[in-house]
Amino acid sequence: MTQSPRPIRIGMVGHGFMGKAHSHAFHDLPLFFPPDDLGAYPVLQVICGRNEPAVRAAAARYGWAHVEIDWRRLVERDDVDLVDIVASNDVHAPVAIAAAAAGKAILCEKPLARTLAEAREMLGAAQAAGVPHMVGFNSRRYPAVQLARRLIDEGAVGRVYHWRAQFFNERFLDPELPLAWRMQAETAGSGALGDLGSHAIDLARFLVGDIAEVAGATEVFVPERPLPGRPGERAPVTGDDAAIWLCRFANGALGTFEASKLAAGHKTDLSFEVNGSAGALRWHFQELNSLELYSRGDPPHARGWRRILATEPEHPFAAAYWPAGHPLGYEHSFINQAADLCRALAQGQPPSPDFVDGAACQAVMDAVLRAAKSRRWESVEAV
């Protein structure tokens, strides 16, 4: 007798940009990944936020059944199986640690924490409690990025020599844009490094491997910004506007990274390139369905970059959606993430990427910040 799929009752802490992305994914998941195939399905049980009118409006708009104003009450509820943390970075550690103590599974948005110490504490709490834990590096879950991993594993680029990544946008270019939590190290841990650079670091670890040491620099180009709701008052920006760093991977490959929120002409501009002894790969978020491949195995007269459209049923996740050639979008990475999470929970398997990956990313960011101060190469600490 086939076992019925189990409900995963979700309590979400936060309701902003990421709250919208996660809510959409949970709603649409059963349309593309049938619960009978996954063994589980999400239930939008309760959403939490500090501003009651705002969180009630979010609950109504996104389809959540219940509302809490205090995340502690959400964590304690008997009708919550999974705590989904999409609030500001300063909330990640206390909510995750409390959720682990309450025996809840945890999904936490990236970056995992503000500091490596916080990330280690979160990881330790989840491991000690024996609860499933996952970090939301959604950029792994585009079919083209998954294809890049497969091709690297199959030897298409040979030994990896070089990694290059950038994540640029111009979101904070206006110096009169009011101060927000993402601009403050006290709440975010860092600025562009954590908000944007963490995506690139996780992709580097996913595709190339662990990072051993880094050298880098950070900069705050707009040192003060207006305080929201307080005309005429300004406050210092303590999170970096931009970061640039070099790395040496544990396998000997070299890497370069750039992250900036003041890069005029760029919107959400994430890209990477991998060069090896036998070929190369490159991917760009603005054309997220495509992966470019250069192979030295081609005859010399026919060598060149070729574009692979990763929408065939053979490509990871793609078969769940549309006929070949129909592109996927940003939102589908979150649906794919939700599918992997529900499947893992149903099968009693650890979700991936988990808090180990989140802490490992945090260790790289910690080393970049140390290198920016010391102006020397800094080793990446073990998690």
DOLUMKOL-255194 format. One record per residue (C-alpha): y, z, x; residue in three letters. Coordinates in steps of 0.02 Angstrom, whole numbers, plus 32768, in hexadecimal, padded with zeros to 4 digits. Each point is the difference from the previous one (the first is absolute). Layout:
# DOLUMKOL-255194
   north     up   east   type
       Y      Z      X    ALA
...
# end
This chain:
# DOLUMKOL-255194
   north     up   east   type
    8000   8000   8000    MET
    80A9   7FCD   8047    THR
    8077   8090   801B    GLN
    80A6   7FF2   7FA5    SER
    809B   7FF1   806E    PRO
    8057   80A5   801D    ARG
    80B7   801F   7FD8    PRO
    8072   802F   8091    ILE
    808A   8068   7FB1    ARG
    809C   7FEA   8069    ILE
    8094   8073   8018    GLY
    8090   7FA6   8056    MET
    808A   805D   805C    VAL
    809B   7F92   8002    GLY
    8037   7F70   7F93    HIS
    8074   7F90   8063    GLY
    7FDD   7F58   8055    PHE
    7F50   8030   8036    MET
    7FDE   8057   7F5C    GLY
    801F   7F5B   7FA8    LYS
    7F8F   7FA2   807A    ALA
    7F71   807C   7FEE    HIS
    8011   800D   7F43    SER
    7FF8   7F43   7FEF    HIS
    7F65   7FFB   806F    ALA
    7FA4   8084   7F9B    PHE
    802B   7FA7   7F5D    HIS
    7FC8   7F55   803A    ASP
    7F68   8035   8065    LEU
    7F80   7FEE   7F72    PRO
    803F   7F50   7FD8    LEU
    7FC9   7FC1   80AA    PHE
    7F7E   807E   803C    PHE
    7F8F   8030   7F6C    PRO
    7FDA   80BB   7FF9    PRO
    7F46   7FDA   7FF6    ASP
    800D   7FA9   80AA    ASP
    8068   808A   8051    LEU
    7FA3   8090   7FAE    GLY
    80A6   8051   7FD2    ALA
    80A7   7FDE   7FAD    TYR
    80AC   8052   800D    PRO
    804D   806B   7F77    VAL
    80BD   8018   800A    LEU
    7FF8   80B8   7FD2    GLN
    80A1   8054   803B    VAL
    809C   7FD1   8060    ILE
    8075   807A   8056    CYS
    80B7   7FFE   8033    GLY
    808D   807E   8016    ARG
    8079   7FAA   7F88    ASN
    7FB6   8019   7F53    GLU
    805C   7F74   7FA4    PRO
    7FD7   7F86   808D    ALA
    7F49   802E   800A    VAL
    7FEB   7FF9   7F44    ARG
    804D   7F53   7FFF    ALA
    7F89   7FCC   808B    ALA
    7F6B   8046   7FA2    ALA
    802F   7F9C   7F65    ALA
    8021   7F61   8061    ARG
    7F67   8008   8072    TYR
    7F85   8044   7F80    GLY
    7FDB   80B0   803E    TRP
    7FB8   8079   7F80    ALA
    8051   80A2   803A    HIS
    8096   803E   8065    VAL
    8018   8090   807A    GLU
    80A3   8036   8053    ILE
    7FAE   806C   8087    ASP
    7F7E   7FAD   8070    TRP
    7FA7   80A8   8014    ARG
    7FD3   7FFE   7F48    ARG
    7FBF   7F4F   8010    LEU
    7F90   802F   8091    VAL
    7FB9   8093   7F9F    GLU
    7FD3   7F9C   7F64    ARG
    7F48   7FF6   7FD3    ASP
    8018   7F51   7FB9    ASP
    8032   7FB3   80A8    VAL
    7F7E   7FBB   8079    ASP
    8072   7FA4   807A    LEU
    80B0   802C   803B    VAL
    8065   7F65   802B    ASP
    8098   802A   806C    ILE
    808D   7F80   7FF8    VAL
    8095   8077   8016    ALA
    8071   8012   8099    SER
    7FAC   8024   80A7    ASN
    8031   80B8   8004    ASP
    7F93   801D   7F66    VAL
    7F63   7FAF   8047    HIS
    7FBD   8093   8064    ALA
    8017   808F   7F83    PRO
    7FBB   7F9A   7F6E    VAL
    7F6B   7FBD   8063    ALA
    7FD3   80AB   8046    ILE
    8009   8050   7F54    ALA
    7F9C   7F71   7FB3    ALA
    7F78   8015   8083    ALA
    7FF8   80BC   7FDE    ALA
    7FED   7FD8   7F46    ALA
    7F6E   7F8B   8024    GLY
    805B   7F60   7FCF    LYS
    7FEA   7F56   804E    ALA
    80A3   7FC3   8051    ILE
    805A   7F5A   8011    LEU
    80A0   800F   8067    CYS
    807F   7F79   8022    GLU
    802E   7FD2   80B2    LYS
    803B   8042   8074    PRO
    7F88   8091   7FE9    LEU
    807E   8084   8036    ALA
    80A3   8020   8059    ARG
    7FB0   8039   80A2    THR
    7F59   7FFD   8059    LEU
    7FF0   80BC   7FE7    ALA
    8010   7FE9   7F43    GLU
    7F84   7F71   8001    ALA
    7F81   8068   805F    ARG
    8016   808E   7F85    GLU
    7FE4   7F8B   7F6D    MET
    7F66   7FB5   8051    LEU
    7FBB   80AB   802A    GLY
    801A   803F   7F4E    ALA
    7FA9   7F69   7FB4    ALA
    7F6E   8009   8079    GLN
    7FEC   80BC   7FE9    ALA
    7FFD   7FED   7F43    ALA
    7F8A   7F6B   8009    GLY
    806B   7F98   7F8A    VAL
    8014   7F42   8008    PRO
    80A5   7FCC   8050    HIS
    8056   7F57   8010    MET
    80A6   7FC4   8044    VAL
    805A   7F6E   7FAE    GLY
    800D   7F7A   8086    PHE
    8002   7F74   7F81    ASN
    8026   7F79   8082    SER
    7F49   8003   8034    ARG
    7FCC   7FC2   7F56    ARG
    8044   7F50   7FFA    TYR
    7F70   7F82   8008    PRO
    8052   7FA6   8093    ALA
    800D   80A2   8064    VAL
    7F4B   8028   7FD9    GLN
    7FD4   7F51   803B    LEU
    805D   801F   80A2    ALA
    7F93   8099   801E    ARG
    7F62   7F9C   7FE0    ARG
    8034   7F73   8075    LEU
    802B   807B   808B    ILE
    7F59   8057   7FE8    ASP
    7FA7   7F58   8005    GLU
    8053   7FD5   80A6    GLY
    8076   7F78   7FC2    ALA
    808B   803A   8076    VAL
    7F8D   8040   8089    GLY
    803C   8094   8063    ARG
    80A7   803A   7FB7    VAL
    808D   7FFB   8080    TYR
    809F   800E   7F98    HIS
    803C   804A   7F5C    TRP
    80AE   7FE4   7FB9    ARG
    8044   8046   7F5E    ALA
    80A6   8012   7FAA    GLN
    803B   804C   7F5D    PHE
    80B6   7FD9   7FDA    PHE
    8071   8011   7F6B    ASN
    80BB   800C   7FE0    GLU
    7FF4   8086   7F7B    ARG
    8073   807D   8058    PHE
    8079   7F83   804D    LEU
    8092   8036   7F92    ASP
    804E   8098   8058    PRO
    803E   8040   7F58    GLU
    7F51   800B   7FB8    LEU
    7FEC   80B9   7FD2    PRO
    7F92   8073   8066    LEU
    7F4D   8008   7FBD    ALA
    7F65   8060   8031    TRP
    7FB9   7F6A   8060    ARG
    8094   800D   8077    MET
    7FE4   80B7   802B    GLN
    7F82   803E   8080    ALA
    7FF9   80A6   7FA4    GLU
    7FB0   7FB0   7F67    THR
    7FB5   7F60   8046    ALA
    7FCE   8033   80B0    GLY
    804F   7F61   8046    SER
    8059   7F68   7FBC    GLY
    7FCD   7F4A   8018    ALA
    7F74   803A   8074    LEU
    7FA3   805E   7F77    GLY
    8034   7F9D   7F68    ASP
    7FE2   7F53   8049    LEU
    7FAE   8017   80A9    GLY
    7F6E   8064   7FBA    SER
    7FC3   7F62   7FA7    HIS
    8001   7F9F   80A4    ALA
    7FAA   808D   805E    ILE
    7F75   800C   7F82    ASP
    7FE6   7F44   8002    LEU
    7FF8   8006   80BE    ALA
    7F7C   8089   7FFB    ARG
    7FA0   7FA6   7F77    PHE
    7FFE   7F59   805A    LEU
    8005   8029   80BA    VAL
    7FD0   80B7   8016    GLY
    8043   80A9   8034    ASP
    80A5   800C   805D    ILE
    7FFE   8063   80A3    ALA
    80B6   8008   8037    GLU
    80AD   7FC6   7FD0    VAL
    80B0   7FE7   8043    ALA
    8091   7FE7   7F8A    GLY
    80AF   801B   7FC1    ALA
    8050   802D   7F5A    THR
    80B4   7FF0   7FC6    GLU
    8071   803A   7F73    VAL
    8083   7F78   7FEB    PHE
    8058   804D   7F6A    VAL
    8014   80B7   8031    PRO
    804A   803F   7F5B    GLU
    7FF0   7FCE   7F4A    ARG
    8050   8038   7F5C    PRO
    7FAF   8090   7FA5    LEU
    7FC9   7FCA   7F52    PRO
    8063   8052   7F75    GLY
    807E   804E   8079    ARG
    8095   7F89   8011    PRO
    8051   8000   80AC    GLY
    7F75   8062   8054    GLU
    7F8D   7FB8   8084    ARG
    7F6B   8044   805F    ALA
    7FA2   7FCE   809D    PRO
    7F6E   7F87   7FFE    VAL
    7F71   8053   805F    THR
    7F75   7F7F   7FE6    GLY
    7FFF   7F66   8070    ASP
    8049   7F5E   7FBD    ASP
    7F94   7F9E   8079    ALA
    7F72   8019   807B    ALA
    7FB1   7F92   8084    ILE
    7F68   802C   8067    TRP
    7F79   7FC0   8074    LEU
    7F4D   803A   7FFF    CYS
    7F61   7FF7   8064    ARG
    7F63   8001   7F96    PHE
    7F66   8062   8035    ALA
    7FA7   7F5A   801A    ASN
    8086   7FC4   807A    GLY
    8061   7F8C   7F8D    ALA
    80BE   8008   8002    LEU
    806E   800B   7F66    GLY
    80B5   7FF5   7FC9    THR
    804D   8041   7F5F    PHE
    80AB   7FF8   7FAD    GLU
    803A   8057   7F62    ALA
    80AF   7FFB   7FB7    SER
    8059   801E   7F5C    LYS
    80A0   7FAF   8040    LEU
    7FBC   7F52   8029    ALA
    8075   7F87   7FA9    ALA
    7FA9   7F6B   7FB5    GLY
    7F5C   805B   7FE5    HIS
    7FBC   8048   7F5F    LYS
    7F50   8046   8005    THR
    7FCF   7FA8   80A0    ASP
    7F5A   8040   8042    LEU
    7F9C   7F93   8075    SER
    7F83   8008   808E    PHE
    7FB2   7F8F   8083    GLU
    7F62   801D   8066    VAL
    7FDE   7F9A   809E    ASN
    7F5A   8002   805C    GLY
    7F96   7FA3   807E    SER
    7FB9   7F87   7F7F    ALA
    808C   7FED   7F82    GLY
    8084   8054   7F96    ALA
    802B   8038   7F50    LEU
    80A4   801D   7FA7    ARG
    8032   803F   7F54    TRP
    80A3   8015   7FA2    HIS
    801D   806A   7F65    PHE
    8071   7F7D   7FB2    GLN
    7F69   7F8C   7FFE    GLU
    7F81   8089   7FE8    LEU
    7F75   7F91   7FBE    ASN
    7FF9   7F9A   80A1    SER
    7FB9   8025   80AC    LEU
    8023   7F8D   8093    GLU
    7F78   7FE2   8082    LEU
    800A   7FAD   80AC    TYR
    7F59   7FDF   8053    SER
    7FE0   7FC9   80B3    ARG
    7F56   7FCB   7FC1    GLY
    8051   7F68   7FB1    ASP
    8004   7F62   806C    PRO
    809F   7FF9   806A    PRO
    8044   7F68   7FA2    HIS
    7FF2   805D   7F59    ALA
    8038   80B0   802E    ARG
    8089   804F   7F98    GLY
    8023   8085   7F82    TRP
    7FA5   7FE8   7F5B    ARG
    8024   8059   7F5D    ARG
    7F74   8053   7F9F    ILE
    8026   8028   7F4A    LEU
    7F9F   80A2   7FE2    ALA
    7FE2   7FE8   7F46    THR
    7F4A   7FC5   8002    GLU
    7F7B   806B   7FAC    PRO
    7FB9   801F   80AF    GLU
    80A0   805A   8034    HIS
    8006   80BD   7FE4    PRO
    8041   8033   7F54    PHE
    802F   7F4D   7FD1    ALA
    7F6B   7FE1   7F8D    ALA
    803D   8089   7F8C    ALA
    809C   7F9F   7FD1    TYR
    8022   7F47   7FE4    TRP
    7FB3   7F57   802B    PRO
    8015   7FCC   80B6    ALA
    80B0   7FCF   8030    GLY
    8056   8078   7F88    HIS
    8067   8079   806A    PRO
    7FFB   80BD   7FF7    LEU
    8099   806F   8013    GLY
    803A   80A6   8046    TYR
    7FC2   8061   7F68    GLU
    7F4D   7FC4   8019    HIS
    7FF0   8061   80A2    SER
    8013   80A0   7F9A    PHE
    7F7E   7FC5   7F81    ILE
    7F8A   7FDD   8091    ASN
    8025   80AD   8045    GLN
    7FDA   8050   7F58    ALA
    7F5D   7F9D   7FF5    ALA
    7FC7   803D   80AB    ASP
    8030   80B2   7FD5    LEU
    7FA5   8003   7F58    CYS
    7F65   7FAE   804B    ARG
    7FFA   807F   808E    ALA
    8015   8093   7F89    LEU
    7F79   7FBD   7F8C    ALA
    7F86   7FE8   8091    GLN
    8029   80A5   8055    GLY
    803C   7FA2   809B    GLN
    809C   802A   8066    PRO
    8092   7F8E   7FD3    PRO
    8054   7F9B   8088    SER
    807E   8007   804D    PRO
    7FFD   80BD   7FFC    ASP
    8067   8090   8043    PHE
    7FB3   7FE2   80AC    VAL
    8053   7F55   8000    ASP
    80A0   804B   7FBB    GLY
    8004   8084   8088    ALA
    7FD8   7F7F   8086    ALA
    8095   7F98   7FC6    CYS
    806A   809E   8003    GLN
    7FC8   8021   80B3    ALA
    8041   7F56   8034    VAL
    80A7   801E   7FA9    MET
    800C   80AC   8051    ASP
    7FE6   7FAF   80AA    ALA
    8085   7F7C   7FDC    VAL
    807F   8088   7FD6    LEU
    7FD3   805E   809F    ARG
    800F   7F61   8066    ALA
    80AA   7FDB   7FB5    ALA
    803C   80A9   803F    LYS
    7FA9   8001   80A9    SER
    801C   7F47   8025    ARG
    7F51   7FFD   804A    ARG
    7F52   7FCB   7FCB    TRP
    7FB0   8086   7F93    GLU
    7F49   8019   7FD8    SER
    7FC7   7FFD   7F4B    VAL
    7FB1   80A7   7FD7    GLU
    7F52   800A   7FB8    ALA
    7FF5   8030   7F4A    VAL
# end
